[in-house]
Amino acid sequence: MSKNDTTLNKHWTKWQLLKYAFPSIVMMLTISVYVIVDGFFISNFVDSTAFAAVNLVFPVLMIFTSFGMMLATGSSAIIAKKLGEKEPNTANRYFSMFVYFIIIGGVILSIIGIFIMRPVVILLGAEDELFEIAVYYGLVSLISLPAYILQTAFTTFFNTAGKPKMGLITAIISGLAIFVLDLVLVAILKLGINGILIATITSEYISAIIPLVYFARKNNSSLLHLVGFRKSFENENPSSVALIIKSSLNGSSEAVQEIAASLVILLCMFQINRFIGEDGLVAYGIADYAWVIFNSFYLGFSIASAPLMSYQYGAKNKTEMRNLLKCCLTIIIVSSVICFALSEVLAPAFAGIFVSYDAQLEQYSVYAFRIYSILFLFAGISIYGSSLFTSLGDGLTSALIAFLRTLVFEAAALLILPEIIGSDGIWYSVGLAEFLAAILTIIFICAKYKKFFH
């Protein structure tokens, strides 16, 4: 058995899965810390208005990022399947084509962002200083959007290449860069929002360039290597266009999930502005930062486990597919309970990191956070379920889970609950939506079990 085979093709236990996924989980956590580090320095060394402004515009940038997530997850299933079918040269050609296409797409999306940023911020109801800071931050952030999209894609590609640790190393390097730069530029030199932007842009380019250099080296030990631009698009059956369309459809669930989540966050911002005001935006930012941390586990684990399932699906090893499913679901359920318990206990300490200078705002943030954290009990199931069906090439089911979870369940809850129970309905809405999405995901897994696992 070749080295390529032994990397993905083995019998997995729960502890082996956790060990294999650990670098991806830490990598996603490190990437998430970028946002939290920025939030800490903005809140403590700039002001709460800037903190609210960044939280207001961040979902807009995440909508653009979904492009890279869609292609990376959709193409990874195709690439891993080719590795399982013992066609490494074809896998390398496909991998390279998708990397180049993501770079081109990122540049195009940056240009589009220039024209829509101001109208979107107006639509969200921002005014005066909040409006000016949000627009400025959003426009300047577009400079590194192609790099950020590529960074998002490589979080998946490193696992497909059997090198999750390399992804972790990249994330740690860029994470250290943003922390040091924020410390120097914002805390010491007092450059304010400009210091935040310089630190963020620099770290995002670092996290994009390191993987490009690594995969371009012919002597790297991963399962995947970059080939030339022309060679990567020399695909006849299926054609490059057909592959891009197929991967887009297969990964559409991740794009739908990211876009829908961002749209729901924008709706949430609108409702918070309507029912609570700027303090509500700050409290939501704090609660969302906690969600980003715990979500790193679910995303990192799903990213790591998806290529394993795709490989066994390509190898037609149904026994190991059933074993993987059982192990993954057990890990997700146990971790969900742990995440919820931690969020309830650590809520005061976490809120204090950002708003300890305002006792009333800190108290309200803790109150909102503890209601909001109900979502941690259920979110992992639908996140894993969506990734599972993508890894099996069933992009339609995956997209349906993502679409219903956010644009239907969450949006409906956000619109209805505040009208019934007031501002608290905003904080309860996400937990209710995640509960419904978890039930839906379990129904889909049961309905499709015979098709994929027998």
Helices and strands as residue ranges (DSSP letters): H 3-8, H 14-45, H 48-84, H 88-123, H 128-141, G 142-144, H 145-160, H 164-182, I 183-188, H 192-216, H 229-232, H 240-250, H 252-275, H 278-314, H 318-355, H 359-372, G 373-377, H 379-391, H 395-403, I 404-410, H 411-421, H 424-453
